[in-house]
Amino acid sequence: MIAENELSQLTGFFRHRENDVLPLFRVVQPDGKAEESMLAHLTVEQIQKIYRQMVRVRQFDRKSIALQRQGKMGTYAPFEGQEAAQVGSALALRRSDWVFPTYRDGAASMTHGMPLKTMFRYWMGQLDGFDVPDDLNILHPCVPIATHLLHAVGVAWAAKLRGEDTVSICYFGDGATSEGDFHEALNFAGVFHLPVVFFCQNNGFAISVPFQRQSASRTIAERASAYAMDGIRVDGNDGLAVYLAVQSAVQKARDGGGPTLIEAVTQRFGAHTTADDPTRYRDQASMDEAWRDERDGIVRLRRLMLQKGVWSDSEEQRLLESTSEELLAAFDEAAAVPMSQPAEMFHHVYGQELWHLKEQRQGLQAGGEA
Amino acid sequence: MAEELNMVQAIAAALDAKLADDARIMILGEDVGVNGGVFRATDGLQKKYGQNRVVDTPLAESGIIGSSVGLALNGFRPVAEIQFLAFMFPGLEQVFAHVARMRSRTRGRFQLPMVIRTPYGAGIRGPELHSESLESLFVHTPGLRVVVPSNPYDAKGMLIAAMELDDPVMFLEPTRLYRAGKRSVPGGLYRVPLDEAEVLHEGDDVSIFAWGAMVPVAERAALALHEERGWTADVVDLRSLMPLDRETILRSVEKTGRAVIVHEAHKTGGLGGEVAALIAEEAIDCLRAPIMRVTGYDVPVPSFAVEDAYLPDEDRVKVGVTEAVTYE
């Protein structure tokens, strides 16, 4: 038998190297310090826009949890802790780009333009919560894991075939990278060299299972190389780093440079959903204390802006107040819409109503047996 | 101009005609390009229309169906070929969770004009998992249209109609009939409706309902019983399984008073139960005999040495029909 190290020399086969980990791209440190050379890629307005949107979506998230607790909404999947990743990435898109979110990507959806009222209606379980504005290329949250990556691939493929410079982006978590569709999607995107950005938020947990149990890979981004695509590992709690990374990947895709796998390393501060109890599988108390100061993307960006003198306490106060008013108005509007009519479940099953659906609908509407 | 074509040639002709007619049509699948498909249903099409329109994909059924969803979302009309029905299992999540639901869950904003073609059924001496008949799975999934042609003429006309529909169509092709015989097939574009059964033979004593590869079996049984016993039968090719052509089914049973349903899928949970329930709900007063089902057995489709015993044949259909007609 050939000794392993000898075989390695003979064949030059790929050797797993434990210490060879992709670096984490970061612009803003937890204390708010940032490299000027990196900041030079951003205007003050861009930074403020990212910050404002992060604050806005966090207020939505907290209000949604409260509304669920009050019985005004159904089970909700909070994203607190992941605002920097979602807002930073979605702001790097054009409105005409396609967005494929999961249930934890409400921040990205709202940032891309999904109306607050529709967001509320969705989580209230109302059918019109599934409406998509006609001028927006976005899907409602994909509930199965990783299946929507292939839809982003197909959409990007269509754009490429027509010679358009539209890009598609799909959002998913670390758990999704264990699914077969993750592989199939990256493989198709690599083979056909498609303008798609695979944006993975590695928040460390798939409900209760830590990332170490999902994969023996040290990072998710390194898997990109197996598909001949670029992989980027970015600090997902750094909205500016995420914005710059996604902006670059999107531009590359528009220019015909093919797909990118981005791993945004982040944290889910809260529970998987309002039906989940994270104290069953992690030390939530220490997470609440330690993570917020060190890792919260909003705290970090505020520090930077205050240090640079481009933000003030009074601006913060005004932002919180205006956001609170906006959310209140949006929820009032959502709550004022009548309940979905049961017969609406029959709409749009097919382009034309088939005979048995027509009879069942009429039976429902007559209040009797279908 | 009409040509004598077998079913697989008729399918290729339909794809050819639509590729020429509509730039949004795309074919995706394993071995569909250079090789022209393992059954040659896409023979010569890549050469004619190029690699961007007739695409050899990686060997990944979820990838084929899932990326077809995306292509359809963004303006294309993909026709996905799954090499054999049982090979679709890795892609069934895409079919059930997305293909069927897209129009409904986006409240009509997005529709999926796509066709999933797949050879299916036993009787060709295929290896394990090449012979399944799982049409019930798709019929039981709201949002899908499910059709099965039984001859070359219908195959071309129904496939063209399927490619022109704005809803996803499961287009199940009975492998056993691919080369079972030629029939005159018109050139160019024509459509066969996707929601109409066809009464192939008219009779008075019994209605025999079948689809796909069971249609010629039912026809032979009916012919034999006419010669042997003098009975006459309606032989109805359902063609569309979702939706069922209720009118044609009920009209026939109301005339004959007896119903025999023949399918090669497993009996339990098979579509024969649905057809029987429809007849029982809406025409029980007309029945002069119990509704009979002649079907594949409730066993995994066996290895090919004994697949003929699994499949309903002329004799089994005759037994079922005789029971119905002689019932007192």
Interface residues (C-beta under 8 A of the other chain):
Chain A: W98 L127 D128 F130 D131 V132 D134 L139 H140 V143 P144 T147 H148 L149 L150 H151 A152 V153 G154 V155 A156 W157 A158 A159 L161 R162 S168 G180 D181 E184 A185 N187 F188 V191 H347 H348 V349 Y350 G351 L354 W355 H356
Chain B: N52 T57 P58 A60 S62 G63 I65 G66 S67 S68 V69 G70 L71 A72 L73 N74 G75 F76 P78 P90 E93 Q94 A97 H98 R103 S104 R105 T106 R107 G108 R109 F110 Q111 P142 G143 R145 L165 D166 D167 D195 M242 P243 L244 R246
